[in-house]
């Protein structure tokens, strides 16, 4: 069995998550939890020219970074697919 990854969520992403509709919030939080066991699930795509991964949850996207050497997944951004790629930090 693989070691569990620690999930960290950037302050800005916490703010984005808190604004989500209740129905989406539940789905997104459960997807984020699953990343602790498998940070590269089926459907996760590495963004080209970036060290981030993208996970689709309905019309929303979770952008995150994986640090294998420290077993950490950092949630960088969560948002609607039409907004999430703009001004990515």
C-alpha positions as CSV (number, residue, x, y, z in Angstrom):
1,X,0.0,0.0,0.0
2,X,1.2,3.5,-0.8
3,X,1.9,6.0,1.9
4,X,-0.8,8.5,2.5
5,X,-0.2,12.0,1.3
6,X,-0.9,15.0,3.5
7,X,-3.4,17.5,2.0
8,X,-2.7,21.2,2.3
9,X,-5.1,23.8,0.9
10,X,-3.8,27.3,0.1
11,X,-5.7,30.2,1.9
12,X,-6.9,31.5,-1.5
13,X,-8.3,28.1,-2.4
14,X,-10.1,27.8,1.0
15,X,-11.8,31.1,0.1
16,X,-12.8,29.7,-3.3
17,X,-14.1,26.5,-1.8
18,X,-16.2,28.4,0.8
19,X,-18.1,30.1,-2.0
20,X,-19.1,26.9,-3.8
21,X,-22.7,25.8,-4.0
22,X,-23.4,23.1,-1.4
23,X,-23.9,20.3,-3.9
24,X,-20.6,21.0,-5.6
25,X,-18.8,21.5,-2.3
26,X,-19.6,18.0,-1.0
27,X,-18.3,16.4,-4.3
28,X,-15.2,18.6,-4.4
29,X,-14.2,17.9,-0.8
30,X,-14.6,14.2,-1.2
31,X,-12.4,14.3,-4.3
32,X,-9.8,16.3,-2.4
33,X,-9.9,13.7,0.4
34,X,-9.3,10.9,-2.2
35,X,-6.1,12.6,-3.4
36,X,-4.4,11.7,0.0
37,X,-4.5,8.0,-1.1
38,X,-3.9,8.5,-4.8
39,X,-2.6,12.0,-5.9
40,X,-2.8,10.9,-9.6
41,X,-6.3,9.4,-10.0
42,X,-7.7,8.4,-13.4
43,X,-8.7,11.6,-15.1
44,X,-6.1,13.8,-13.4
45,X,-4.1,15.7,-16.1
46,X,-0.7,17.3,-15.7
47,X,-0.9,20.9,-17.0
48,X,1.5,21.5,-19.8
49,X,4.3,24.0,-18.9
50,X,3.3,23.9,-15.3
51,X,4.0,21.7,-12.3
52,X,0.3,21.5,-11.4
53,X,-2.3,18.8,-12.0
54,X,-6.0,19.3,-12.8
55,X,-8.9,17.2,-11.7
56,X,-12.4,17.7,-13.1
57,X,-15.4,17.6,-10.8
58,X,-18.4,18.3,-12.9
59,X,-18.0,21.9,-14.2
60,X,-15.4,22.6,-11.5
61,X,-11.7,22.1,-11.5
62,X,-9.2,21.4,-8.7
63,X,-5.7,22.5,-9.5
64,X,-3.0,21.1,-7.3
65,X,0.7,20.3,-6.9
66,X,2.2,17.0,-5.8
67,X,5.4,16.8,-3.8
68,X,6.2,13.1,-3.8
69,X,9.4,13.4,-1.7
70,X,7.5,15.0,1.2
71,X,4.2,13.1,0.5
72,X,2.3,16.4,0.3
73,X,-0.5,17.5,-2.1
74,X,-1.2,21.2,-2.1
75,X,-4.6,22.4,-3.4
76,X,-3.7,25.6,-5.3
77,X,-7.0,26.6,-6.8
78,X,-10.6,25.5,-7.0
79,X,-13.1,27.0,-9.3
80,X,-15.5,26.9,-12.2
81,X,-13.9,25.6,-15.4
82,X,-14.4,29.0,-17.1
83,X,-12.6,30.9,-14.4
84,X,-10.0,28.5,-12.9
85,X,-7.3,29.0,-15.5
86,X,-7.2,32.8,-15.4
87,X,-4.4,34.4,-13.4
88,X,-3.1,31.1,-11.9
89,X,-0.5,31.8,-9.2
